[in-house]
């Protein structure tokens, strides 16, 4: 069997709990991005992951309800646009809140 030639593709990387905000696994996403880029893939992360904006950052932003709503909407729309531009989506479904290989409702509804 012949070896497959590497092909550059664009991947949207997301996690299973939230589409763009309150990201729990930022370091894991950055690590996966680095591994995939070394293999020649272009990887698109949610903006919050790229900026390292943890759940705590979002909690502070919630004090300004209008600002929170605006930023949340922009981020979700932006991430969905990254998904549309991609050839594939890689969902990182780490164990979360005692659940093995957790896939939350914000991920599962996207693929119906």
C-alpha positions in Angstrom: 0.0 0.0 0.0 1.4 3.4 -1.0 1.9 6.0 1.7 -0.4 9.0 1.5 1.1 12.3 0.6 0.5 15.0 3.3 -2.1 17.5 2.2 -2.5 20.9 3.7 -6.0 21.6 5.0 -7.7 24.1 7.1 -9.1 22.8 10.4 -11.4 24.6 12.8 -10.5 23.5 16.3 -13.1 23.6 19.0 -13.9 22.0 22.3 -17.0 20.2 23.2 -18.5 22.4 25.9 -18.9 25.9 24.4 -18.6 27.2 20.9 -16.5 30.3 21.7 -16.9 31.6 25.2 -15.9 30.2 28.6 -13.4 27.8 27.0 -12.1 25.3 29.5 -9.2 23.7 27.7 -7.3 26.6 26.2 -3.8 25.0 26.8 -5.0 21.7 25.3 -6.3 23.6 22.2 -3.0 25.5 21.8 -1.1 22.2 22.0 -3.3 20.5 19.5 -2.9 23.5 17.2 0.9 23.3 17.4 0.9 19.5 16.6 -1.4 20.0 13.6 0.6 22.9 12.3 3.8 20.9 12.4 2.0 18.4 10.2 1.2 21.1 7.7 -2.3 22.0 8.6 -3.7 25.5 8.9 -5.6 25.6 12.3 -8.2 28.1 13.3 -8.9 28.5 17.0 -11.8 30.3 18.7 -10.7 33.9 19.4 -10.9 33.4 23.1 -8.5 30.5 23.0 -6.0 32.5 20.8 -6.2 35.4 23.3 -6.1 33.1 26.4 -9.5 34.5 27.7 -10.5 32.0 30.3 -13.8 31.5 32.1 -12.6 34.1 34.6 -12.2 36.7 31.9 -15.8 36.1 30.8 -17.0 36.3 34.4 -15.6 39.8 34.7 -17.1 40.8 31.3 -20.5 39.7 32.5 -20.6 42.7 34.8 -21.4 44.7 31.7 -24.5 42.8 30.4 -24.6 44.7 27.1 -20.9 44.3 26.5 -21.0 40.6 27.4 -23.9 40.0 25.0 -22.2 41.9 22.1 -18.8 40.2 22.5 -20.4 36.7 23.0 -22.5 37.2 19.8 -19.4 38.4 17.8 -17.3 35.6 19.0 -19.9 32.9 18.2 -20.5 34.3 14.8 -16.8 34.6 14.2 -16.1 31.0 15.2 -18.9 29.7 13.0 -17.4 31.6 10.1 -14.1 29.9 10.8 -15.9 26.6 10.7 -17.5 27.4 7.4 -14.1 28.3 5.9 -12.5 25.0 7.1 -12.1 21.7 5.4 -12.8 19.9 8.7 -13.6 20.4 12.3 -11.7 18.8 15.2 -13.7 18.7 18.4 -11.6 18.1 21.6 -13.9 16.3 24.0 -11.9 16.0 27.2 -13.4 14.7 30.4 -15.4 17.4 32.1 -17.3 17.7 35.3 -16.9 14.0 36.0 -18.1 13.0 32.5 -15.9 10.9 30.2 -15.4 12.3 26.7 -17.9 15.0 27.4 -19.8 16.4 24.4 -22.1 19.2 25.4 -25.2 20.5 23.7 -23.4 23.4 22.1 -21.4 21.0 20.1 -23.8 18.2 19.4 -26.5 20.5 17.9 -24.1 21.8 15.3 -23.8 18.5 13.5 -27.5 17.6 13.2 
